[in-house]
Amino acid sequence: MRFVISNAHIIDPDSGYNAVSNLYVHKKKIAHIGQTPPAGFTADHTIDASGQFLFPGIIDLAAYLREPGQEFKASMESETLAAVSAGITQLFYMPEPLTSIDNMPMVKLIMKQGRALKKARVKVIGAITQDLAGEQLTNMGGLKYAGCAGVSNQRQPFASTRTLRMAMDYAATFDLPLFLHPIEHSLTGSGCVHEGFVATRMGLPGIPVAAETTAVAQIITLIEELDIPVHLCRLSAANSVEMVRAAKQRGLSVTADVAAHQLFLTEMDISDFNPLCHVQPPLRSERDMEALRHGVADGTIDAICSDHQPHEIDAKLAPFQQTEPGISALETLLPLVMRLVEENSMPIETAIASVTIRPATITRSKQGRLQPGKKADFTLFDPDDFWQLRADELLSQGKNTPFEGWSFSGRSSKTYIKGKCVFDRKNIAHKKGG
């Protein structure tokens, strides 16, 4: 199959390409990008994308797909559909206590099911310790052999700093990317919100910034001692950004990401006890939010992710402190990233790099690029599609979003994986109209 996407504004942060042009697809790969077709190329059909952006497929570093084990919250089928509807062509399945991904059969099961759905590519982040209990290390060599793209202990504590050090050293032996959440659990206590005046006024137990920065300092110290690369997950504090910036300036192999909602929401958004804003790490101050934005803009923070955590309705109906943290965030990832561009927080090339080539580099993925010979994974983004988010219209099974009622300028109209259209918004609109 040969086809052309014509007159699209093509942006490939990896090569620096940024122009209105045509993209030519032959079978599953990109054949050429330019105004004129390659020699001997005859298109079976042409898609006019005038007025639309064409981006590499979005890569989401953190998604909790819940299946197997928590299908009452979401299924891989519903979430991979939600992903491609938002331009996400590859997502990384994070382990969690009820789906710890600590053995080879579990890894193979998830990957097999992901392939069968033929939507977003599902990559697996395995568990560092058995059951994520923080004590006995998993067979990381076996996890890598089964196809894991990296390992993490999610937000669960390690039994000791010695166990963490051993885990880092062991993962490096197998050249497995390490995804570590910087949390000093002895400082978090029963906290559920940012420690500050809002928490005090609401009477809710707070989580100090030091619960994150203490762990960041510890991990950076171990990186320097062991001379191994580590990816820090979900930064939330200005001081953490400064510490990572300083570590990078010293030449240490550290990368970091931030959840998209941390770039738009602050502790003020929980002032009415809105459980939809209950997240971990907690929403912090305006100063922290601005520092996170600057961190993405200058490359200190490498990637923006969704940190997608779909929940059933009941999970958010209890009093704030008793609700489950997390946001259903796949379908707002790219719209929020593009809003950063609208608000002049960063140029479009930087914003798109944070959800394409940068996460691809962190995970050693071959995707995230628009270049001849690469798999034809890309999304068309219509900036003139003005829409208002309604939770009941999300394709994700989880409707827990704090962005209900927000207006957005643009969203993905079509998404392609290996040259095949896996999502067309017109088909969704047609079904609703019918």
C-alpha positions in Angstrom: 0.0 0.0 0.0 1.3 3.4 -1.0 -0.3 6.7 0.0 0.5 10.4 0.6 -0.4 12.8 3.4 -0.3 16.1 1.5 0.0 19.7 2.6 0.5 18.9 6.3 2.7 21.1 8.6 5.2 18.4 9.4 7.3 18.7 12.6 10.0 16.2 13.4 12.0 17.5 16.4 14.7 14.8 15.9 15.8 16.0 12.5 14.6 19.6 13.0 12.3 19.4 10.0 9.5 22.0 10.3 7.6 22.8 7.1 4.4 22.4 5.2 5.1 19.4 2.9 4.0 15.9 2.0 4.7 12.6 3.7 4.9 9.5 1.5 4.2 6.0 3.0 5.1 2.7 1.3 3.8 -0.4 3.1 4.6 0.1 6.8 7.4 2.7 6.5 8.0 6.4 5.6 9.3 6.4 2.1 10.0 10.2 1.7 9.2 13.6 3.1 9.1 16.5 0.6 7.1 18.3 -2.1 7.9 15.8 -4.8 7.5 12.0 -4.6 10.5 9.7 -4.8 11.3 8.1 -8.1 8.8 5.5 -9.1 6.3 6.3 -6.3 2.7 6.0 -7.4 0.1 6.6 -4.6 -2.9 4.5 -4.2 -4.6 7.4 -2.5 -3.9 10.9 -1.2 -5.1 12.5 2.1 -5.2 16.2 2.0 -4.1 17.5 5.5 -4.2 21.2 4.7 -4.2 23.2 7.9 -3.2 20.3 10.1 0.0 19.4 11.9 1.7 16.0 11.3 3.7 14.9 14.4 5.6 11.6 15.1 3.4 9.2 17.1 3.2 10.4 20.7 5.1 8.3 23.2 3.7 8.1 26.7 6.1 7.0 29.4 3.6 6.2 32.1 0.2 4.5 31.8 -1.6 2.2 34.2 -3.7 0.0 32.0 -5.2 -2.0 35.0 -5.6 -5.3 33.1 -5.1 -8.0 34.2 -6.6 -7.8 37.6 -8.5 -4.5 37.8 -10.8 -4.6 34.8 -13.4 -2.8 36.9 -11.3 0.3 36.4 -10.2 -0.2 32.8 -9.2 -2.7 30.2 -6.3 -2.7 27.8 -8.8 -2.6 24.9 -10.5 0.6 26.2 -7.2 2.3 27.1 -5.3 1.6 23.9 -8.3 2.9 21.9 -8.2 6.1 24.1 -4.5 6.3 23.5 -4.7 6.3 19.7 -7.6 8.7 19.7 -5.1 11.2 21.3 -2.3 10.5 18.9 -0.4 8.2 21.3 1.1 5.3 19.3 3.3 3.9 22.0 2.7 3.7 25.8 4.6 2.2 28.6 2.6 -0.1 31.0 3.7 0.7 34.5 3.7 -2.0 37.3 1.5 -1.5 40.4 0.9 -3.6 43.5 -2.1 -5.4 42.0 -0.3 -5.9 38.7 3.3 -6.1 39.7 4.8 -7.5 36.5 7.5 -9.3 38.3 7.8 -12.5 36.1 8.3 -13.5 32.5 4.8 -15.0 31.9 3.1 -11.8 33.0 5.3 -9.7 30.7 4.6 -12.0 27.8 0.8 -12.0 28.5 0.6 -8.2 28.5 2.7 -7.8 25.4 0.7 -10.6 23.5 -2.6 -9.0 24.4 -1.3 -5.5 23.4 -0.3 -6.8 20.0 -3.7 -8.6 19.5 -5.6 -5.3 20.1 -3.8 -3.6 17.2 -4.0 -0.2 18.6 -1.3 1.6 20.5 2.0 -0.3 21.0 2.2 -1.5 24.5 5.6 -1.7 26.1 6.2 -3.1 29.6 8.1 -1.7 32.5 8.8 -4.6 34.8 9.0 -4.6 38.6 12.4 -4.2 40.4 11.3 -6.3 43.4 8.9 -9.2 43.8 5.3 -7.9 44.3 6.9 -4.4 44.4 7.5 -5.2 48.1 10.9 -3.6 48.1 12.8 -6.6 49.4 13.6 -9.5 47.0 14.9 -8.4 43.6 13.2 -9.8 40.5 14.9 -11.8 37.8 15.7 -8.7 35.8 17.6 -10.7 33.2 14.5 -12.8 32.6 12.3 -9.7 32.4 14.6 -8.2 29.8 14.6 -11.4 27.8 10.8 -11.4 27.9 10.7 -8.0 26.4 10.7 -5.4 29.3 11.7 -2.0 28.3 12.9 -1.1 31.8 12.2 -1.7 35.5 10.6 0.3 38.3 9.4 -0.2 41.8 6.6 2.3 41.0 5.8 4.4 44.1 6.5 1.6 46.5 9.3 1.9 49.1 12.5 -0.1 49.1 13.3 -2.0 52.3 16.5 0.0 52.6 18.9 2.2 50.7 21.2 -0.8 50.4 18.4 -2.6 48.5 17.9 0.4 46.2 21.7 0.4 45.5 21.7 -3.3 44.8 18.7 -2.9 42.5 20.4 -0.1 40.6 23.6 -2.1 40.2 21.8 -5.3 39.2 19.7 -3.5 36.6 22.8 -1.9 35.1 24.3 -5.4 34.7 21.5 -6.2 32.2 21.6 -2.7 30.7 17.9 -2.2 31.7 16.7 1.4 32.0 15.8 2.3 35.6 12.6 4.3 36.3 12.7 5.5 39.9 10.1 7.6 41.7 11.9 9.9 44.1 10.0 9.5 47.3 11.3 9.4 50.9 8.4 7.5 52.4 9.4 8.3 56.0 8.5 11.9 55.3 5.2 11.3 53.5 3.4 9.8 56.4 -0.3 9.9 55.8 -0.1 13.0 53.7 -2.3 13.4 50.7 -1.7 17.1 49.6 1.2 19.5 49.3 2.3 20.7 52.7 1.5 24.4 52.8 -1.1 27.0 53.7 -3.9 25.3 51.6 -3.4 22.0 53.4 -3.4 23.8 56.8 -6.6 25.7 56.0 -8.3 22.5 54.7 -7.1 20.4 57.7 -5.5 17.8 55.5 -2.2 16.1 56.2 0.6 17.5 54.0 3.5 16.0 52.1 6.6 18.2 52.3 8.7 19.0 49.3 11.6 17.3 51.2 9.8 14.0 50.7 10.8 14.3 47.1 14.1 16.3 47.2 15.6 14.0 49.8 15.1 11.1 47.5 16.3 13.0 44.5 19.5 13.8 46.3 19.9 10.2 47.4 19.4 8.8 43.9 21.7 11.3 42.3 24.4 10.4 44.9 24.1 6.7 43.9 24.1 7.6 40.2 27.4 9.4 40.7 28.9 6.5 42.7 27.8 3.7 40.5 28.1 5.7 37.2 24.8 4.3 35.8 21.9 6.1 34.1 18.6 6.6 35.9 15.3 8.1 34.9 13.5 10.1 37.6 9.7 9.8 37.4 7.1 12.5 38.0 9.0 15.4 39.4 6.7 17.9 41.2 9.0 20.4 43.0 11.1 23.4 41.9 14.0 22.3 44.1 14.0 18.9 42.4 14.3 20.6 39.0 17.3 22.6 40.3 19.0 19.4 41.6 18.5 17.6 38.3 19.8 20.6 36.4 22.9 20.7 38.5 23.4 16.9 38.1 23.2 17.2 34.3 25.7 20.1 34.3 28.1 17.8 36.2 27.7 15.3 33.4 25.6 12.7 35.3 23.4 10.3 33.4 20.1 11.4 34.8 16.8 12.1 32.9 13.4 13.1 34.3 9.8 13.5 33.4 6.7 15.4 34.7 3.0 14.5 34.5 1.1 17.0 32.2 -1.3 17.9 34.9 1.5 19.2 37.1 2.1 21.9 34.4 -1.4 23.3 34.8 -2.8 22.6 38.2 -1.6 23.7 41.7 -2.5 23.2 45.3 -5.2 25.9 44.8 -7.2 23.5 42.7 -7.9 21.3 45.7 -9.2 24.2 47.8 -12.8 23.0 47.3 -11.8 19.4 48.3 -12.1 18.3 44.6 -11.1 14.6 44.7 -10.4 14.7 41.0 -7.3 16.7 41.9 -6.1 14.1 44.4 -2.8 13.0 42.7 0.6 11.6 43.8 2.9 13.4 43.9 0.6 16.1 45.1 -0.2 19.3 43.2 2.2 21.9 44.6 2.6 25.7 44.5 2.5 28.1 41.7 6.3 28.5 42.0 6.7 24.8 41.6 4.5 24.7 38.5 6.4 27.5 36.8 9.7 25.8 37.6 8.5 22.6 36.1 7.5 24.4 32.9 10.9 26.1 32.7 12.5 22.7 33.3 10.8 21.2 30.3 11.6 24.3 28.2 15.3 24.2 28.9 15.6 20.4 28.7 16.2 19.8 32.4 13.0 17.8 32.4 13.2 15.5 29.3 9.7 14.3 28.9 6.0 15.0 29.6 3.9 12.0 30.3 0.2 11.4 31.1 0.7 9.3 34.3 -2.7 7.9 33.2 -4.5 6.2 36.1 -8.2 5.4 35.2 -10.5 4.7 38.1 -14.1 3.5 38.6 -16.6 6.2 39.7 -16.6 5.0 43.4 -12.9 5.6 43.7 -13.4 9.3 43.8 -16.6 9.5 45.8 -15.2 9.3 49.3 -13.9 12.3 51.4 -10.7 13.7 49.8 -8.1 11.9 51.9 -9.9 8.5 51.4 -10.1 8.8 47.6 -7.7 7.0 45.3 -5.1 9.3 43.7 -4.8 9.6 39.9 -6.2 11.1 36.7 -7.5 9.6 33.5 -5.1 11.4 31.4 -4.4 9.8 28.0 -6.8 12.0 26.1 -5.6 15.3 27.5 -1.8 14.7 27.1 -1.3 16.2 23.6 -3.9 18.9 24.0 -2.2 20.1 27.2 1.2 19.9 25.6 -0.1 22.1 22.7 -1.6 24.5 25.3 1.9 25.1 26.6 2.8 26.3 23.1 -0.3 28.5 23.0 0.7 30.1 26.3 4.2 30.7 25.0 5.8 28.6 27.7 8.0 26.9 25.0 8.3 26.6 21.2 6.3 23.9 19.5 9.5 21.9 18.6 10.4 21.6 22.3 6.8 20.7 23.3 6.5 17.9 20.7 10.1 16.7 21.5 9.0 16.1 25.1 6.4 13.6 24.0 8.2 12.0 21.0 12.0 11.9 20.5 12.9 12.6 24.2 10.9 9.7 25.6 12.1 7.6 22.7 15.7 8.3 23.6 15.0 7.5 27.3 13.5 4.1 26.5 15.8 3.4 23.5 12.8 3.2 21.2 13.1 3.4 17.5 9.9 5.4 17.3 9.3 9.1 17.9 10.8 10.2 14.5 9.6 11.1 11.1 12.3 10.0 8.7 12.6 7.8 5.6 13.0 4.2 6.5 11.3 4.6 9.9 8.0 2.9 10.8 5.1 5.1 9.7 3.8 6.0 13.2 2.3 9.5 13.2 -0.7 11.5 14.1 -2.5 14.4 12.3 -3.4 17.2 14.7 -6.2 19.6 13.7 -5.5 22.9 15.6 -8.9 24.2 14.4 -10.9 21.5 16.2 -12.2 23.5 19.1 -13.8 21.3 21.8 -14.8 21.2 25.4 -13.9 18.2 27.5 -16.8 16.2 28.8 -15.8 13.3 31.0 -18.7 11.1 29.8 -17.3 11.4 26.2 -13.8 10.1 27.1 -13.0 6.9 25.3 -11.0 5.8 28.4 -13.1 3.6 30.8 -11.9 6.0 33.5 -13.8 9.3 33.6 -11.8 10.8 36.5 -10.4 14.0 35.1 -10.1 17.4 36.7 -10.2 19.0 33.2 -14.0 18.6 32.9 -15.3 21.7 31.1 -11.9 22.9 29.9 -11.9 24.2 26.3 -9.1 23.1 24.0 -7.8 24.3 20.6 -7.1 21.2 18.6 -6.8 17.4 18.9 -5.8 14.4 16.8 -7.9 13.7 13.8 -6.2 10.6 12.6 -3.5 8.3 14.0 -1.4 5.8 12.0 0.7 2.9 13.2 2.9 1.1 10.7 1.1 3.0 7.9 -2.3 1.8 9.0 -5.0 4.2 10.2 -5.9 3.0 13.7 -8.1 6.0 14.6 -10.2 8.4 12.5 -12.2 10.9 14.5 -14.7 11.2 11.7 -15.7 7.6 12.3 -16.3 8.3 16.0 -18.3 11.4 15.1 -20.3 9.4 12.6 -21.1 6.7 15.1 -22.3 9.3 17.6 -24.4 11.0 15.0 -25.9 7.7 14.0 
